[in-house]
Amino acid sequence: MGGKYRITGDKYPRMRPHRRRGRLAVVVVGCGAVLGVAGWGTLQLIDVFTGGGGTASAAGAGCAKNSTKASAAPSASAAAGAAAATGAVPKPAQITVNVFNATTRSGLAKTTADELKKRGFKIGEVGNAGKQYDKKVTGTGILLGPAASLNTSLPVLATQLGTAERRTDAARTGTAVDLIIGNGFKTLTPQAAAAKALTALSEPRPTASTKQSC
């Protein structure tokens, strides 16, 4: 310096590089984000192997119970079909019908019996009605049978004369049923309509079932 300038004092300026604080802050934020994502992923894995599995198994159990209940409906339907097949609803050929005329019109019992025979029924006795019913039946007729015929033979015979009254006699024995013709009788139910009613009677009724998707 040529001695013209002198530095006095015991402190000298220190030349230090500027700190890159902005870059450091970015690094810190990035590390925090990575740690957060890693922690979230760990929690998801724990949920899958613990809580999530329990929920899924409960749902599966519910579906299993529902499928068990749903399978019960076909069993009930099959039972109804089996009952029909074993003779709960007999065919006309299995039913013996006695035809009695309670009116004053002659020959009505025979013509009615002949028609029933053509439709497949077995014919038993044919003649005039006894004193209990003779000239005392005001309707189209009475279908009379033993107690066991209430839900078997009588409904089948009723398909041929739907307006007739149905009665059972607990003291009566045998399986035959009576058709007692009344004053209001004109003719049997048309054969086509009677056949349709007989088919509907023989078919088992479907059972309602509940569907659920799992």
Order of alpha helices (4+ residues) and beta strands (2+ residues): alpha-alpha-beta-alpha-beta-beta-alpha-beta-beta-alpha
